[in-house]
């Protein structure tokens, strides 16, 4: 049983990683990569939710146009993984939102107000700032929001009777079943959307914080040089050597690791000797940055990454080197 559970968990983890990291451009920034991961995860969940909604309608009501339409929407979300280059195109995003809006408007009247299809307007509105940026797409966000809200209020004014109701729903009294399913799935989509919007907002704040503090980090350069002069006297480094290695670190220069190894010839060998697995170039880069006494924010800034990504890398590196839990990792690195 333990083996089967472990195997099952491994399969789930593999699927999760393949979905999350699908189509990531390795040449893009860490922030762009993180956003791509969020989009992949969000679209995957939407695909699963719409597919489940279609299956639920088929199971409780039968093979109707509604169930086929929901399955078609889930298929379109799944196909977005193939045409991933269009997922961040503002025109494609805008067109998708408007199309979904009119679908909700149509079915709100077709199934009647009692079915609560109109509840899907709210996660649709909430999802707008996830795919579009307030700083770059103000006009698009305003336009889509006005269209969605106008559709909602116009439908409400006419008591969701813009078109004749489905005779199938009226004849077989499916309103209650549709009500339960639509409430369930609209709340589920709303909760999932809220989570991903919050995650994107958090990363936007982190990026803004990086931009605000970048100049301050540069002004701190001279202070750091003075600190490092005292710290590395035993390495017999000159002020010019220290200035150069810090400059290479701050500009994320390709020769940074090579030059660092020249100035600290035994550092990488010592780190490798205590590691229970081979260390990657990314691991060595992180060790070098910590040795130079850069904090998480600075490392994220200079490596075009995020604090969250740096923290994850530090955690994995700590496990590789097997640093005791009661020992400060940064202090251990600087003492090597």
JOSULDA-V189764 format. One record per backbone hydrogen bond with DSSP energy under -0.5 kcal/mol. CO is the residue of the C=O (numbers start at 0). NH is the residue of the N-H. Records with the same first field share a line. If there is no record, write none. Layout:
# JOSULDA-V189764
CO=NH, NH
This chain:
# JOSULDA-V189764
0=4
1=5
2=6
3=7
4=8
5=9
6=10
7=11
8=12
9=13
10=14
11=15
12=16
13=17
14=18
15=19
16=20
18=21
20=23
23=25
24=27
28=32
29=33
30=34
31=35
32=36
33=37
34=38
35=39
36=40
37=41
38=42
39=43
40=44
41=45
42=46
43=47
44=48
45=49
46=50
47=51
48=52
49=53
50=54
51=55
52=56
53=57
54=58
55=59
56=60, 61
61=63
63=67
64=68
65=69
66=70
67=71
68=72
69=73
70=74
71=75
72=76
73=77
74=78
75=79
76=79
77=80
78=81, 82
80=83
82=85
83=86
85=88
88=92
89=93
90=94
91=95
92=96
93=97
94=98
95=99
96=100
97=101
98=102
99=103
100=104
101=105
102=106
103=107
104=108
105=109
106=110
109=165
111=114, 116
112=115
115=118
116=119
117=120
118=121, 122
119=123
120=124
121=125
122=126
123=127
124=127
126=129, 130
127=131
132=136
136=140
137=141
138=142
139=143
140=144
141=145
142=146
143=147
144=148
145=149
146=150
147=151
148=152
149=153
150=154
151=155
152=156
153=157
154=159
155=158
157=160
165=169
166=170
167=171
168=172, 173
173=177
174=178
175=179
176=180
177=181
178=182
179=183
180=184
181=185
182=186
183=187
184=188
185=189
186=190
187=191
188=192
189=193
190=194
191=195
192=196
193=197
194=198
195=199
196=200
197=201
198=202
199=203
200=204
201=205
202=206
203=207
204=208
205=209
206=210
207=211
208=212
209=213
210=214
212=216
213=217
214=218
215=219
217=220
219=223
220=224
221=225
222=226
223=227
224=228
225=229
226=230
227=231
229=232
231=234, 236
232=235
237=241
238=242
239=243
240=244
241=245
242=246
243=247
244=248
245=249
246=250
247=252
248=251
252=255
254=258
255=259
256=260
257=261
258=262
259=263
263=266, 267
265=269
266=270
267=271
268=272
269=273
270=273, 274
271=274
279=283
280=284
281=285
282=286
283=287
284=288
285=289
286=290
287=291
288=293
289=292
294=298
295=299
296=300
297=301
298=302
299=304
300=303
303=29, 30
305=309
306=310
307=311
308=312
309=313
310=314
311=315
312=316
313=317
314=318
315=319
316=320
317=321, 322
319=275
323=326
327=331
328=332
329=333
330=334
331=335
332=335
